[in-house]
């Protein structure tokens, strides 16, 4: 299987900005996670009990558009994401799909190079079969108009991870 995409956690420079002032314009207070289990978008794993985390507002399409020169227009949105309160080492799995953050139901929302939404694909794959997500992503990137995929949790609509055409 030839990978035609790259899975990306939130960039460390962007994380630094979000910890100071998030994309909604607020400075959020860190907390100590008492139980663990928060899906961290900085290192693409769940938090552990006792870790310092912060819930910030993040506009993933806006950030991508700033980098690429795209104009997402009304598709720009801002939502909550958990990140470590301090700098962390980033993902340990490199650019592989973050199986630990996979849930049974995810929406793979696709965008064009101009930042316009092309559609979405609901996948219902149990966590223990998360490797099957690779097949869905390969299929999505067969469409040459797809430049970007946002994986979202179905239940809350939360942004989970960005996947770019490689």
GURO-427048 format. One record per residue: y, x, z of N, C-alpha, C in turn. Coordinates in steps of 0.1 Angstrom, whole numbers, padded with zeros to 4 digits, always signed. Each point is the difference from the previous one (the first is absolute). Example, Ala and Ser with C-alpha at 12.3 -4.5 7.8 and 13.67 -1.06 7.14 Angstrom:
# residues 2
-0057+0132+0078+0012-0009+0000+0012+0009+0000
+0011-0004-0007+0011+0009+0000+0011-0008+0008
END
This chain:
# residues 166
-0012+0008+0000+0012-0008+0000+0012+0009+0000
+0009-0001-0010+0012+0007-0001+0011-0007+0007
+0006+0006+0010+0011-0007+0007+0013+0001-0009
+0007-0011-0001+0012+0000-0008+0012-0005+0009
-0002+0002+0013+0010-0004+0009+0001+0009+0012
+0011-0001+0007+0002+0008+0012+0004-0010+0012
-0007+0001+0011+0003-0008+0012+0011+0008+0008
+0010-0007+0004+0011+0007+0007+0004-0007+0013
+0000+0008+0010+0006-0004+0013+0015+0000-0002
+0008-0005+0010+0014+0001-0001+0004+0015+0001
+0009+0004-0009+0004+0014+0000+0006+0005+0013
-0003+0012+0005+0006+0005+0012+0015-0001+0001
+0007+0003-0011+0015-0001+0000+0005-0014+0002
-0007-0010-0006+0003-0014+0002-0003-0004+0014
-0011+0005+0005-0004-0003+0014+0011+0004+0010
+0006+0012-0002+0010+0005+0008+0012-0010+0000
+0004-0004-0012+0011-0010-0002-0003-0013+0007
-0012-0005-0001-0004-0013+0006+0000+0001+0015
-0004+0011+0005+0000+0002+0015+0015+0000+0005
+0009+0004-0008+0014+0001+0004+0007-0014-0002
-0002-0005-0012+0006-0013-0004-0010-0006-0011
-0006-0011+0003-0009-0005-0009+0006-0007-0012
-0007-0005-0010+0005-0006-0012+0007-0013+0002
+0000-0006+0012+0008-0012+0003+0013+0004+0007
+0001+0014+0003+0013+0005+0006-0001+0001+0015
-0011-0001+0006-0001+0001+0014-0007+0012+0005
+0003+0004+0012-0008+0011+0007-0009-0008+0009
-0013+0003-0001-0010-0007+0007-0005+0008+0012
-0004-0006+0011-0004+0007+0012-0015+0003-0001
-0005+0012+0002-0014+0003+0000-0006-0006+0013
-0013-0002-0001-0008-0005+0011-0013+0009+0001
-0006-0001+0012-0013+0006+0002-0010-0011-0003
-0009+0002-0009-0010-0010-0004-0010+0000+0011
-0001-0012+0007-0010+0000+0011-0014-0001-0004
-0003-0006-0012-0014-0003-0004-0005+0008-0012
+0010+0004-0008-0004+0006-0013-0003-0011-0010
-0002+0005-0013-0004-0010-0010+0011-0003-0010
+0013+0005+0002+0011-0003-0009-0002+0008-0013
+0001-0007-0011-0002+0007-0013+0012+0009-0003
-0002+0013+0001+0011+0010-0002+0002+0003-0015
+0012-0002-0005+0002+0003-0014+0004+0015-0002
+0002+0007+0010+0004+0014-0001-0013+0009-0002
-0011-0003+0006-0012+0008-0001-0012-0008-0005
+0002-0013-0003-0010-0009-0006-0013-0001+0009
+0003-0002+0013-0011-0003+0009+0005-0009+0011
-0009-0005+0009+0004-0008+0011+0005+0009+0011
+0009-0005+0008+0005+0007+0012-0011+0000+0010
+0002+0010+0009-0009+0001+0012+0008-0004+0012
-0007-0005+0010+0006-0004+0013+0008+0011+0005
+0012-0002+0004+0009+0010+0006+0009+0007-0010
-0002-0002-0013+0009+0006-0009+0014-0007-0001
+0010+0008-0002+0014-0005-0002+0001-0005-0014
+0004-0012-0002+0002-0006-0013+0013-0008-0001
+0004-0003-0012+0012-0008-0002-0003-0010-0011
+0005-0012+0001-0001-0010-0011+0014+0000-0006
+0000+0004-0013+0013+0001-0008-0001-0009-0012
+0012-0003-0005+0001-0008-0013+0000+0010-0011
-0009-0002-0010-0001+0009-0011+0000-0008-0013
+0007+0005-0010+0001-0006-0013-0007+0010-0010
-0013-0002-0002-0007+0010-0008+0004+0000-0015
+0003-0012-0006+0003+0000-0014+0014+0006-0002
+0009-0003+0010+0014+0006-0001-0001+0015+0001
-0008+0006+0009-0002+0014+0001-0005+0006-0013
-0011-0006-0006-0006+0004-0012+0011+0000-0011
+0008-0011-0001+0010-0001-0010+0011+0010+0001
+0004+0004+0012+0009+0011+0002-0005+0013-0006
-0013+0002+0002-0006+0012-0005-0002+0001-0015
-0003-0012-0006-0003-0001-0014+0011-0005-0009
+0010-0006+0006+0011-0005-0008-0003-0014-0005
-0010-0007+0005-0004-0013-0004+0010-0010+0007
+0001-0012-0005+0008-0010+0006-0008-0013+0004
-0005+0000+0012-0009-0011+0004+0007-0014+0001
+0013+0000+0001+0007-0013+0001-0006-0009+0011
-0003-0012-0003-0004-0009+0011-0014+0003+0005
-0007+0009-0006-0013+0003+0006+0001+0010+0012
+0012+0005+0002+0002+0009+0012-0002-0008+0012
-0008+0005+0010-0001-0007+0012-0002+0010+0011
+0002-0005+0012+0000+0009+0012-0009-0007+0010
-0009+0008+0006-0009-0005+0010-0004+0010+0011
-0008-0005+0010-0003+0009+0011-0012+0009-0003
+0001+0012+0005-0011+0010-0001+0000+0008+0013
-0012+0003+0005-0001+0009+0011-0001+0015-0005
+0007+0008+0008-0001+0015-0003+0000+0007+0014
-0004+0012+0000+0001+0008+0012+0015+0002+0003
+0003+0000+0013+0014+0001+0005+0005+0014-0003
-0009+0010-0001+0004+0014-0003-0008+0004-0012
+0005+0011-0006-0007+0005-0012-0015+0002+0003
-0008-0003-0010-0014+0002+0001-0005+0008-0012
-0013+0003+0000-0005+0009-0011-0003-0007-0013
+0002-0013-0001-0003-0008-0012-0014-0003-0001
-0004-0005-0011-0014-0004-0002-0010+0011+0000
-0011-0002+0007-0011+0011+0000-0009-0001-0012
+0001-0012-0007-0009-0002-0011+0006+0003-0014
+0011+0008+0001+0006+0004-0013+0006-0012-0007
-0003-0002-0013+0005-0011-0007-0011-0010-0003
-0010-0001+0008-0011-0010-0001+0005-0013+0005
-0006-0011-0004+0003-0013+0005-0003+0000+0015
+0009-0005+0008-0002+0000+0015-0009-0011+0005
-0013+0004-0001-0011-0010+0004+0002-0006+0014
+0005+0009+0009+0002-0005+0014+0010-0012+0000
+0010+0000-0009+0010-0011+0001-0005-0012-0009
-0011+0001-0006-0004-0011-0009-0005-0011+0009
+0003-0012-0004-0004-0012+0006-0009-0008-0010
-0006-0011+0005-0008-0007-0009+0007-0006-0012
+0013-0004+0002+0008-0006-0011+0013+0008-0002
+0002+0005-0012+0012+0007-0003+0005-0005-0014
+0013+0000-0001+0007-0003-0013+0004+0013-0006
-0004+0002-0013+0005+0011-0007+0011-0005-0009
+0012+0003+0003+0012-0005-0007+0004+0011-0010
+0001-0004-0013+0004+0010-0010+0014-0001-0005
+0006+0011-0003+0013+0001-0005+0001+0009-0012
+0010-0004-0009+0003+0008-0012+0008+0012+0003
+0002+0009-0009+0009+0012+0002+0014-0004+0002
+0004-0012-0004+0013-0005+0002+0002-0006+0014
-0011-0001+0008+0001-0006+0013-0002-0015+0001
-0005-0006-0011-0002-0014+0000-0015-0003+0003
-0002-0011+0008-0013-0003+0004-0008-0006-0013
-0012+0005-0001-0008-0004-0011-0011-0010+0004
-0003+0000+0012-0011-0009+0005-0006+0006+0013
-0011-0007+0003-0007+0005+0012-0015-0004-0001
-0008+0008+0007-0015-0003+0000-0004+0000+0014
-0006-0012+0004-0006-0001+0013-0014+0006+0000
-0002+0009+0009-0014+0006+0001-0005-0004+0014
-0012-0004+0000-0007-0003+0012-0012+0009+0002
+0002+0011+0006-0010+0010+0001-0001+0004+0015
-0011-0001+0006-0001+0004+0014+0003+0015+0002
+0005+0003+0012+0004+0014+0003-0012+0010-0003
-0012-0004+0003-0011+0009-0001-0003+0002-0015
+0006-0007-0009-0002+0002-0015+0014+0004-0006
+0008+0006+0008+0014+0003-0005+0000+0009-0012
-0011+0007-0003+0000+0009-0012+0001-0008-0013
-0003-0013+0001+0001-0009-0012+0014-0002-0004
+0010+0003+0009+0014-0002-0004+0003+0010-0011
-0006+0011+0000+0002+0010-0011-0002-0006-0014
-0011-0008-0001-0003-0007-0013+0011-0010-0004
+0005-0007+0010+0011-0010-0003+0012+0007-0004
+0003+0012+0006+0012+0007-0003-0001+0006-0014
-0012+0006-0003-0002+0006-0013+0002-0011-0011
-0005-0012+0003+0001-0011-0010+0015-0004-0002
+0007-0001+0011+0015-0003+0000+0007+0010-0008
-0002+0013+0002+0007+0011-0007-0004+0001-0015
-0011-0007-0004-0003+0000-0015+0011-0007-0007
+0008-0008+0006+0012-0007-0006+0011+0010-0001
+0004+0005-0011+0010+0011-0001+0014-0005+0005
+0002-0013+0002+0013-0004+0005+0001+0001+0015
-0011+0002+0007+0000+0001+0015+0004+0015+0004
+0011+0001+0007+0004+0013+0005-0002+0002+0015
-0002-0011+0007+0000+0000+0014-0007-0011+0006
-0008+0002+0011-0007-0011+0007+0004+0001+0015
+0004-0011+0005+0001-0001+0015-0011-0008+0005
-0007+0006+0010-0011-0007+0007+0006-0007+0012
-0003-0013+0001+0006-0008+0010-0011-0007+0008
+0002-0002+0013-0009-0008+0008+0002-0015-0004
-0010-0007-0002+0001-0014-0004+0006-0009+0012
-0005+0002+0012+0004-0009+0011+0015+0001+0003
+0005+0012+0000+0014+0001+0004+0009+0004-0012
-0006+0004-0011+0008+0005-0011+0006+0014+0001
-0004+0007+0010+0005+0013+0003-0004+0010-0011
+0010+0009-0003-0003+0011-0008-0009+0010+0007
-0010+0004-0007-0010+0009+0006+0001+0014-0005
+0000+0001-0014+0001+0014-0006+0004-0002-0014
+0006+0011-0006+0004+0000-0013-0009+0009-0009
-0003-0005-0012-0009+0007-0009+0007+0001-0013
+0002+0012-0005+0007+0003-0012-0009+0005-0011
+0004-0004-0012-0008+0006-0012+0002+0015+0001
-0011+0007-0003+0000+0015+0001+0003+0006-0013
END
